[in-house]
Amino acid sequence: MWQENFVVIIKLNKVTAEVMDAGCDCKASSMGRCSHVSALLHALEDYVGHYGYAPPPCTSEVCQWNKGRKEKSSASAFERQYTFKRDSSRLINANLVSEQDPVKNLNFLLSCAQT
């Protein structure tokens, strides 16, 4: 089988990947029958389908190495653990409320909430 290397040139639009211009230096290209451009485009499509697009180089991204350290945020109120004890005189005894007088209960709860 005859093997010859040809130079195939394809110009693509960077944004849309549209083929702007394509050509080959083989003899069939001058007659409009060259299939090397088509073969290269199919090979490119297979490569991208198999390996995916290349990530952008680090020089195209925002600088990440000169950023200062972020301070650790203090724990949220939900996650904080309180170690102090309440004064026992401020604790509410649930047995002090009688179930028979709702007005007395409401007044008691309001007085506890205000202190």
C-alpha positions as CSV (number, residue, x, y, z in Angstrom):
1,M,0.0,0.0,0.0
2,W,1.3,3.4,-1.0
3,Q,1.8,5.7,2.0
4,E,2.5,9.3,1.5
5,N,2.3,12.2,4.0
6,F,0.2,15.2,3.2
7,V,-0.1,18.6,4.8
8,V,-3.8,19.2,5.7
9,I,-4.7,22.7,6.9
10,I,-8.0,23.5,8.6
11,K,-9.0,27.0,9.9
12,L,-11.7,26.8,12.6
13,N,-13.6,29.6,14.2
14,K,-12.6,29.7,17.9
15,V,-16.1,30.5,19.2
16,T,-18.4,28.4,16.9
17,A,-15.9,25.8,15.7
18,E,-17.1,26.4,12.2
19,V,-14.7,25.5,9.4
20,M,-13.5,28.7,7.9
21,D,-11.1,27.3,5.3
22,A,-9.5,23.9,4.6
23,G,-7.1,22.5,2.2
24,C,-4.6,19.7,1.4
25,D,-1.4,19.5,-0.7
26,C,-2.3,16.2,-2.5
27,K,-3.0,15.9,-6.2
28,A,-6.7,15.2,-5.7
29,S,-7.1,18.4,-3.9
30,S,-6.5,20.4,-7.0
31,M,-9.4,18.5,-8.7
32,G,-11.7,18.9,-5.7
33,R,-11.7,15.2,-4.8
34,C,-9.5,15.2,-1.7
35,S,-10.9,13.3,1.3
36,H,-8.0,14.1,3.6
37,V,-9.7,17.2,5.1
38,S,-12.9,15.2,5.8
39,A,-10.8,12.4,7.4
40,L,-9.0,14.9,9.6
41,L,-12.3,16.5,10.7
42,H,-13.8,13.0,11.5
43,A,-10.6,12.1,13.4
44,L,-10.8,15.4,15.4
45,E,-14.5,14.7,16.2
46,D,-13.7,11.2,17.4
47,Y,-10.8,12.5,19.6
48,V,-12.9,15.1,21.2
49,G,-15.7,12.6,21.8
50,H,-13.3,10.1,23.4
51,Y,-11.0,12.4,25.4
52,G,-13.2,15.6,25.8
53,Y,-12.1,19.1,25.4
54,A,-8.8,20.2,26.8
55,P,-9.1,22.3,30.0
56,P,-8.0,25.9,29.6
57,P,-4.4,26.5,30.5
58,C,-3.6,28.0,33.9
59,T,-2.5,31.3,32.3
60,S,-6.1,31.8,31.0
61,E,-7.6,31.5,34.5
62,V,-7.8,34.1,37.3
63,C,-4.8,34.2,39.5
64,Q,-5.3,31.8,42.5
65,W,-1.9,31.6,44.1
66,N,-1.6,35.2,45.3
67,K,-4.9,35.3,47.2
68,G,-4.7,35.7,50.9
69,R,-5.9,33.1,53.3
70,K,-9.5,33.2,54.3
71,E,-10.1,33.5,58.0
72,K,-11.9,30.7,59.5
73,S,-15.4,31.8,60.3
74,S,-16.5,31.4,63.9
75,A,-19.0,28.6,64.5
76,S,-22.6,29.5,63.9
77,A,-24.9,30.0,66.9
78,F,-26.3,26.6,66.3
79,E,-22.9,24.9,66.5
80,R,-21.6,26.8,69.6
81,Q,-21.5,25.0,72.9
82,Y,-22.2,27.1,75.9
83,T,-20.5,26.1,79.1
84,F,-21.9,28.5,81.5
85,K,-24.6,27.5,83.9
86,R,-27.8,29.4,84.6
87,D,-28.6,30.7,88.0
88,S,-31.0,28.2,89.6
89,S,-33.3,31.1,90.8
90,R,-34.0,32.0,87.1
91,L,-35.1,28.5,86.2
92,I,-38.8,28.0,85.7
93,N,-40.5,25.1,87.5
94,A,-43.1,23.6,85.2
95,N,-45.2,22.4,88.1
96,L,-46.0,26.0,89.3
97,V,-48.5,26.5,86.5
98,S,-52.0,25.3,87.3
99,E,-54.1,23.9,84.5
100,Q,-57.3,25.2,86.0
101,D,-56.9,28.9,85.5
102,P,-55.8,29.9,82.0
103,V,-55.6,33.6,82.8
104,K,-53.3,33.0,85.7
105,N,-51.1,30.7,83.4
106,L,-50.9,33.4,80.8
107,N,-49.9,36.1,83.3
108,F,-47.3,33.8,84.7
109,L,-45.8,33.1,81.3
110,L,-45.7,36.8,80.4
111,S,-44.0,37.6,83.7
112,C,-41.4,34.9,83.1
113,A,-40.8,36.2,79.6
114,Q,-40.2,39.7,80.8
115,T,-37.5,38.8,83.3
